[in-house]
Amino acid sequence: MFLCCAAGSVVKTFEVTSESITLQRTLSSLNADVSCVRYNHNGRILASSSVEGGICLDVASSGELLSRFFYPGETLSNRRVNAVQFSSGSRFLASGGNDGCVWDLKTQEVMQAYNISASAVASIAFSGYKDEYIVGGSASGAISVCDVQTAETAGFLTVDPAHGVHKVTAIQSSPHPYARHALGSTYSDGSVRVWDLSTGQLTAEFIRQHEAPTTSLTLSPVSKVLLATGGLDGRVIFYDTLQRK
């Protein structure tokens, strides 16, 4: 198993076994602070983004730089990229900053732009059985669902105002072949939620499970009901969404 992470201006990859975690490579293709890094669907390519708007594709095994391109924008704040995510087949790449974009990786050009949120896009993902939706989580706590082809807004996923306004720190569509409509989301108050995109309904909610911001999550590829989250409190928590625990 392999793991990637960002630290300052570098990306580091590790090999993880039951006995050890070994540093494999240190990459510095962006020459700026890295905001996000993701493996593609088969673990061969790494996509990373920077606070200055750069996006790089690197070969994970060798560290070879495949390409570098930049988010359009007139100012540094407009160019900032907070999140990137590959489509299920890695033909396209979604990026989130002041708005959302889908890039055609063959041409390295923006295929479609999305007005996802009035606030900055903090997390982004493809969703649906054929990646027909682009989903963006915002700093204001809302999740927007847009049609990939038309860029029209298909809906919003909003939290009960009684829980306050908290940044959406991570989102992921379920990789399970029969649960691609399920979307997991984490929040800066330590909460975790699971949504049904086909209905727009909240299906599971775990309030403030972490004692600090929840920063990452993964939904099981073999079970429709299992997921795990990590947070700045240093804990990893496992959940069963069917039993709500």
Phi, psi and omega per residue, in radians:
M1 nan 2.547 -3.113
F2 -2.131 2.648 -3.086
L3 -2.340 2.466 3.060
C4 -2.222 2.616 3.101
C5 -2.666 2.813 3.113
A6 -1.962 2.444 3.108
A7 -2.508 1.810 -3.092
G8 1.163 -2.155 -3.094
S9 -1.703 0.168 -3.108
V10 -2.126 2.748 3.002
V11 -1.986 2.333 3.128
K12 -2.085 2.450 3.072
T13 -2.060 2.549 -3.082
F14 -2.325 2.607 2.941
E15 -1.739 2.236 -3.059
V16 -1.997 2.186 3.027
T17 -2.161 3.113 3.118
S18 -1.203 -0.253 -3.072
E19 -1.923 -0.414 -3.048
S20 -2.751 2.851 2.992
I21 -2.136 2.030 -3.017
T22 -2.031 2.226 3.079
L23 -1.146 2.238 3.137
Q24 -1.731 -0.967 -3.073
R25 -2.556 2.683 3.008
T26 -2.138 2.098 -3.061
L27 -1.976 2.490 3.130
S28 -2.403 0.861 -3.057
S29 -1.287 -0.406 -2.999
L30 -1.520 -0.443 -3.109
N31 0.989 0.595 3.106
A32 -2.831 2.897 3.133
D33 -1.054 2.275 -3.081
V34 -1.487 2.294 -3.131
S35 -1.733 -0.437 -3.080
C36 -2.834 2.599 3.034
V37 -2.526 2.432 -3.089
R38 -2.486 2.478 2.932
Y39 -1.377 2.685 2.995
N40 -1.437 -3.029 -2.961
H41 -1.133 -0.468 -3.132
N42 -1.924 0.133 3.073
G43 1.325 0.202 -3.094
R44 -1.602 -0.448 -3.065
I45 -2.123 2.463 3.036
L46 -1.926 2.293 2.980
A47 -1.901 2.312 3.111
S48 -2.329 2.664 -3.125
S49 -2.287 2.785 -3.087
S50 -2.227 2.895 3.112
V51 -1.230 -0.250 3.119
E52 -1.696 0.097 3.037
G53 1.682 0.031 3.116
G54 -1.390 2.558 3.032
I55 -2.289 2.223 -3.120
C56 -2.127 2.547 2.989
L57 -2.018 2.171 -3.122
D58 -2.207 2.610 2.999
V59 -1.292 2.126 -3.040
A60 -1.117 -0.670 -3.044
S61 -1.293 -0.578 -3.053
S62 -1.961 -0.334 -3.060
G63 1.441 0.081 -3.132
E64 -1.117 2.301 3.082
L65 -1.356 2.093 3.118
L66 -1.529 -0.755 -3.128
S67 -2.867 2.748 3.066
R68 -2.426 2.255 3.094
F69 -2.472 2.951 -2.970
F70 -2.225 2.478 3.088
Y71 -1.179 2.321 -3.121
P72 -1.220 2.465 3.117
G73 2.953 2.537 -3.070
E74 -1.462 -0.480 -3.129
T75 -2.118 2.859 -3.126
L76 -1.061 -0.713 -3.138
S77 -1.160 -0.570 3.110
N78 -1.310 -0.421 -3.107
R79 -1.541 -0.313 -3.043
R80 -0.927 2.328 3.063
V81 -1.947 2.133 -3.120
N82 -1.647 -0.453 -3.026
A83 -2.695 2.579 3.030
V84 -2.378 2.703 3.096
Q85 -2.772 2.349 3.078
F86 -1.339 2.657 2.910
S87 -1.254 2.975 -3.025
S88 -1.082 -0.515 3.111
G89 -1.801 0.040 3.090
S90 1.190 0.320 3.048
R91 -1.348 -0.548 -3.081
F92 -2.137 2.757 3.103
L93 -2.292 2.239 3.053
A94 -1.658 2.482 3.069
S95 -2.348 2.593 -3.135
G96 -2.277 2.332 3.089
G97 -2.615 -2.011 3.009
N98 -1.177 -0.469 3.018
D99 -2.543 -2.947 3.114
G100 -1.934 2.605 3.095
C101 -2.417 2.618 2.922
V102 -2.051 2.193 -3.122
W103 -1.776 2.431 2.950
D104 -1.509 1.971 -3.023
L105 -1.275 -0.251 3.058
K106 -1.294 -0.665 -3.118
T107 -1.770 -0.262 -3.081
Q108 1.026 0.614 3.100
E109 -2.117 2.707 3.111
V110 -1.206 2.111 3.120
M111 -1.459 -0.643 -3.123
Q112 -2.739 2.510 3.067
A113 -1.997 2.616 -3.025
Y114 -2.308 2.284 3.046
N115 -1.520 1.410 -2.959
I116 -1.343 -0.723 -3.002
S117 -2.686 2.710 3.051
A118 -1.277 -0.391 3.070
S119 -1.859 3.035 -3.066
A120 -1.094 2.498 3.056
V121 -1.381 2.074 -3.074
A122 -1.707 -0.397 -3.122
S123 -2.652 2.658 -3.035
I124 -2.624 2.630 -3.138
A125 -2.788 2.686 2.897
F126 -1.478 2.630 3.102
S127 -2.629 2.966 -3.072
G128 1.683 2.872 -3.064
Y129 -1.223 -0.403 3.108
K130 -2.196 0.521 -3.095
D131 0.949 0.685 -3.086
E132 -1.414 -0.148 3.127
Y133 -2.141 2.597 2.952
I134 -1.972 2.262 -3.049
V135 -2.076 2.252 -3.119
G136 -2.190 2.286 3.049
G137 -1.732 2.398 -2.994
S138 -1.938 2.913 3.076
A139 -1.172 -0.358 -3.141
S140 -1.504 -0.050 3.071
G141 1.697 -0.105 3.142
A142 -1.594 2.667 3.048
I143 -2.050 2.184 -3.138
S144 -1.850 2.453 3.115
V145 -2.030 2.112 -3.104
C146 -2.142 2.572 3.048
D147 -1.257 2.219 -3.073
V148 -1.058 -0.744 -3.034
Q149 -1.346 -0.766 -3.022
T150 -1.695 -0.288 -3.081
A151 1.213 0.131 3.111
E152 -1.323 2.539 3.121
T153 -1.309 2.171 -3.130
A154 -1.632 -0.317 3.133
G155 2.891 3.030 3.114
F156 -2.249 2.529 3.047
L157 -1.981 1.980 -3.046
T158 -2.154 2.576 -3.110
V159 -1.577 2.607 3.056
D160 -0.916 2.158 -3.110
P161 -0.982 -0.360 3.139
A162 -1.099 -0.389 -3.138
H163 -1.529 -0.032 3.128
G164 1.506 3.121 -3.139
V165 -1.824 2.089 -3.091
H166 -2.416 2.439 -3.117
K167 -1.028 2.415 3.019
V168 -1.442 1.882 -3.002
T169 -1.515 -0.462 3.135
A170 -2.765 2.549 3.019
I171 -2.407 2.628 3.067
Q172 -2.643 2.345 2.993
S173 -1.393 2.511 3.137
S174 -1.103 2.311 3.073
P175 -1.444 -0.078 3.131
H176 -1.140 2.296 -3.044
P177 -1.074 -0.391 -3.141
Y178 -1.911 0.271 -3.129
A179 -2.432 0.560 -3.108
R180 -1.198 -0.183 3.081
H181 -1.412 -0.188 -3.112
A182 -1.501 2.389 -3.141
L183 -2.283 2.233 3.059
G184 -1.738 2.568 3.121
S185 -2.487 2.545 3.088
T186 -2.147 2.807 -2.967
Y187 -2.380 2.798 -3.074
S188 -1.241 -0.210 3.074
D189 -1.597 0.104 3.126
G190 1.600 0.084 -3.106
S191 -1.519 2.826 -3.142
V192 -2.393 2.398 3.128
R193 -2.427 2.667 3.063
V194 -2.199 2.332 -3.064
W195 -2.101 2.675 2.988
D196 -1.802 1.897 -3.081
L197 -1.203 -0.396 -3.129
S198 -1.253 -0.432 3.141
T199 -2.047 -0.286 -3.067
G200 1.344 0.215 -3.064
Q201 -1.662 2.606 3.016
L202 -1.372 2.177 -3.088
T203 -1.844 -0.377 3.096
A204 -2.707 2.506 -3.089
E205 -2.501 2.264 3.127
F206 -2.220 1.775 -3.010
I207 -1.400 2.202 3.022
R208 0.808 0.879 3.081
Q209 -1.194 -0.596 3.082
H210 -1.672 2.613 -3.131
E211 -1.547 0.142 3.094
A212 -2.639 3.057 3.133
P213 -0.922 2.335 2.986
T214 -1.353 2.264 -2.984
T215 -2.005 -0.275 -3.090
S216 -2.702 2.736 3.045
L217 -2.662 2.772 3.021
T218 -2.514 2.334 3.076
L219 -1.694 2.482 -3.057
S220 -1.141 2.384 3.063
P221 -1.414 -0.183 -3.081
V222 -2.017 -0.209 3.111
S223 -2.240 2.436 3.130
K224 -1.367 -0.225 -2.951
V225 -2.066 -0.076 -3.059
L226 -1.805 2.455 3.020
L227 -2.657 2.885 3.126
A228 -2.390 2.596 3.104
T229 -2.319 2.709 3.030
G230 -2.183 2.643 -3.109
G231 -2.463 3.003 3.133
L232 -1.252 -0.082 3.023
D233 -1.424 0.016 3.084
G234 1.429 0.204 -3.109
R235 -1.926 2.639 2.948
V236 -1.980 2.229 -3.081
I237 -2.101 2.392 3.129
F238 -1.877 2.509 -3.048
Y239 -2.311 2.619 2.934
D240 -2.024 1.886 -3.045
T241 -1.266 -0.400 3.119
L242 -1.235 -0.758 -3.135
Q243 -1.577 -0.028 3.112
R244 1.014 0.790 3.111
K245 -2.621 nan nan
